[in-house]
Each structure stands twice: as structure tokens, then as C-alpha cells.
Amino acid sequence: MEERVYKIMSGAGAMNIAVGVVTLVTGIVCGILLLIGGAKLLAGKSKILF
């Protein structure tokens, strides 16, 4: 019985680590894309006419 619980807990831990890594990578990629978009907007602000 204890062995089954241990396997379930180790699987849950591995899943949590995997989800954490995916979340971290997604956050970094989104941040980079936002920085690139903001830089393009700042670079082209002199071309905007109102």
C-alpha cells in the first residue's frame, strides 16, 4: 500500500515540475515578445501622424 502511494506522489511531483518549467518558459517568451513589440512602437512613434 505504501509503495502505491509513493508512486502516486512521485508522479504528482514530476508533473508539478514539468508544469512549472512550461509556465516559466511561456512567461519568458511572452516577456520577450512584449519587449520587442514595445521597442518597435517606440522606434516608429515619430512616423505617427494625428
NORVENCOR-V476473 format. One record per residue. OMEGA is omega in degrees with one decimal (* if undefined). Layout:
# NORVENCOR-V476473
omega = <OMEGA OMEGA>
This chain:
# NORVENCOR-V476473
omega = <-178.9 -179.0 179.3 178.5 179.5 179.1 178.6 -179.7 179.7 176.2 178.6 177.8 178.7 178.4 178.8 178.0 180.0 179.2 177.5 178.9 179.1 178.7 178.9 -179.6 178.8 178.2 179.6 179.7 178.9 178.1 178.8 178.9 177.7 177.9 179.2 178.7 178.0 178.3 177.9 177.4 178.8 179.4 -177.0 -176.1 178.3 -179.7 -177.3 177.3 177.4 *>
